[in-house]
Amino acid sequence: MTAKQRRQPELLVITGLSGSGKTHVSRALEDAGWFCVDNLPMALVPAFAELARRSPELQHTALVVDLRERGFTELHVCGLARDYCVAWTAADARAAGFDVTVVEEACRAINP
């Protein structure tokens, strides 16, 4: 397989507030064969992304980062269970002081 034919690596960034389930998500991904890094400082993300791009062993990589580390103030939320998980995440983030937008076209409700 040539370098051009090689599939581009997947880099998933998992973010959220304390208690939002980031660790549970990373554990599930590890069980599925992903390489996960928890609490990587934002300053190291570009270098790590380059490492993942170059390393065949890191084709499926997830990073767990804290939204508050770099002064994020705006959050765009989407996902399944708009009427439960997405709604609760948006409410919790607003209560924590974030400016929250729910991306409706990227959501699906459990109870339509």
N, C-alpha and C positions, 0 to 999 in steps of 0.2 A: 504494500500500500504506500503510495506516495504521500508526501506531506500535504499536498493539495487535497487528496482524497480523505485524509484523516478528519474525523469529525471535530468540530470546534468544541472546546471544553464548556461545560455548564458551570456557572458560578451563581449560586443562589444566595441572596442576602436575607437573613432572618432578623427582623427588628421587632421591637416592642418594649413596653414598659415592664418593670419588675413584676413578676407573677403572671405574665401574659401567656406563658407556655412555651417560650423559646427553647428551653432545654428539652422539653418533651418532643418538640418537632425535630431538634437536632438528633436526639436518640433514635427516633423513628427513621430518619434518613440514614444514620449509621447502620441500622439493622438492614436497610435496603442497599447497602454497599457504598454509600457516599462517605467522603472524607470531610469531617466537620471540625471547624475551629470555633471555639466559644470565647467571647470577650477579646477578640483581636482589636488592638487600638486602631482607630481610624487612620492614623499616620502610616500604619503598615499595610493597609489594604491595597494600595497600588502595587507595591512590591510583591505581595502575596498573589494578586491577580496575575501578574506577569509570570510568576513561578508556576501557577496552575496552568497557564497557557502553554508553557514549555514542557511540562511533565506529563507523560502519558498516564502515570499513576494517579493523577489528580483530575481526571476527566469529569468527575462529578464531585464538586466541592461546594460546601455550604459554609458561610460565615455568619456567626451570631454577633451582632453589634448592638450597643446601647444607643437608643435614639438621643439621649440627653448628652452624650459625650461631646458632640461638636456644636451644640447650641441650635439643633433643629427646632424650628418653631411651627412648621407646616407639615401636615401629614395627610397623605392620600390613601384611603382605605378601600380595599376590595376583597372579594372572595366568596366562597360558598357560605350558605347559611346567613344571608343578609339580615334576616329577621332575628337572628340570635348572635352569633359570633361577631359579625361585622358591626351590628348595631351596638353591642356591648363594648367592642374595641373603640368605636367612635365616641361613645359616651365617656368611657374611661379616659381616653386621650384628651377630650375637651375638658374634663374635670382636672386633668393634670396641666392644663394651660396651653395645649396645642391648638392651632388653627386647623380644623379637620374638614376634609372634603371626602364624601363617599362617592366613589366612581361607580355610578349605578350600572353602566353598561358592562362592567366587569364583575357584577354580582349576580347571584342567583338565590332566591328565597327557598326555604324549606316548605313553608306554607304560602303558596301563591295567592 
